Amino acid sequence: MNQRSFFTQLSILSVFVGVLLLLLNTIPAIHPYQGISWISCSFFILLSIVMYLAGQKAAKSRNKNNFSRVVFGFIGIKMMLSVALVFVYSETVRPTSGHFLVPFFVTYLLYTIFETHFMMKIGQVNTSVDT
């Protein structure tokens, strides 16, 4: 996946997620927690960019294990940072219900699907060049 294609698809996804979050935030139970919506969206956009750049670099490496390390490393890092983000938000805002997690998990799911898609594309290009 080339850089232009990646950023185009990321932009389309981000607009879609933004509209979806705007709609979710009209739900009275979620409305008070709009902050987590936009924080998580920004967080996953940034993480996707870093993951793409690291994946591209690792895919071009002579060491064929580097790409796998990057993929698995980002899975772990993403999980830890996501837990930390939810924890910090929860401790800072002190939400009165668990509804604040809905926009976070919707955003997490959509960006995870996208990240899986583009990392598979990067991996396929890397594999097809080698064979």
ZAMARGU-4260 file (C-alpha; in steps of 0.2 Angstrom, whole numbers, plus 5000, padded with zeros to 4 digits):
<rodrens>
0) 5000/5000/5000 | 5008/5016/4995 | 5008/5032/5006 | 4995/5041/4996 | 4983/5027/4996
5) 4985/5025/5015 | 4982/5043/5019 | 4967/5044/5007 | 4959/5028/5016 | 4963/5035/5033
10) 4955/5052/5029 | 4939/5043/5022 | 4939/5032/5038 | 4942/5047/5049 | 4927/5057/5041
15) 4916/5042/5043 | 4921/5039/5061 | 4919/5058/5065 | 4901/5058/5058 | 4897/5042/5068
20) 4904/5050/5084 | 4893/5065/5081 | 4878/5054/5079 | 4883/5044/5094 | 4885/5060/5104
25) 4867/5064/5101 | 4862/5050/5113 | 4858/5057/5130 | 4868/5044/5139 | 4884/5046/5129
30) 4883/5065/5126 | 4891/5070/5143 | 4906/5060/5138 | 4910/5068/5121 | 4928/5071/5126
35) 4933/5052/5125 | 4925/5052/5108 | 4937/5065/5101 | 4952/5060/5111 | 4951/5042/5105
40) 4948/5047/5087 | 4964/5058/5088 | 4973/5044/5097 | 4969/5031/5084 | 4973/5042/5069
45) 4990/5046/5076 | 4993/5027/5081 | 4988/5022/5063 | 5000/5034/5055 | 5015/5028/5066
50) 5010/5010/5063 | 5010/5012/5045 | 5026/5021/5044 | 5034/5008/5055 | 5026/4994/5045
55) 5033/5001/5029 | 5050/5002/5036 | 5050/4985/5043 | 5043/4977/5027 | 5058/4984/5017
60) 5070/4977/5030 | 5082/4963/5026 | 5077/4954/5042 | 5060/4946/5037 | 5056/4945/5056
65) 5055/4963/5058 | 5038/4965/5050 | 5031/4952/5062 | 5039/4960/5077 | 5032/4977/5072
70) 5014/4970/5070 | 5014/4961/5086 | 5023/4975/5095 | 5010/4987/5090 | 4996/4975/5095
75) 5003/4975/5113 | 5007/4994/5113 | 4990/4998/5106 | 4981/4987/5120 | 4992/4995/5134
80) 4989/5013/5128 | 4971/5010/5126 | 4969/5003/5143 | 4979/5018/5149 | 4968/5031/5140
85) 4952/5024/5147 | 4960/5023/5164 | 4966/5041/5164 | 4950/5047/5156 | 4940/5038/5169
90) 4950/5044/5184 | 4950/5062/5177 | 4932/5064/5172 | 4924/5051/5184 | 4910/5046/5173
95) 4894/5040/5182 | 4891/5026/5170 | 4900/5015/5158 | 4892/5023/5143 | 4908/5033/5140
100) 4915/5017/5133 | 4904/5015/5119 | 4912/5028/5107 | 4929/5022/5113 | 4926/5004/5108
105) 4917/5009/5092 | 4932/5020/5087 | 4944/5006/5093 | 4935/4993/5082 | 4934/5003/5066
110) 4953/5008/5067 | 4958/4991/5071 | 4949/4984/5056 | 4958/4997/5046 | 4975/4994/5053
115) 4973/4975/5050 | 4968/4979/5032 | 4983/4990/5028 | 4996/4980/5038 | 4990/4964/5027
120) 4992/4975/5012 | 5010/4980/5017 | 5014/4961/5021 | 5007/4955/5005 | 5018/4967/4995
125) 5033/4962/5005 | 5029/4943/5002 | 5026/4945/4984 | 5042/4954/4981 | 5052/4940/4989
130) 5044/4926/4980
</rodrens>
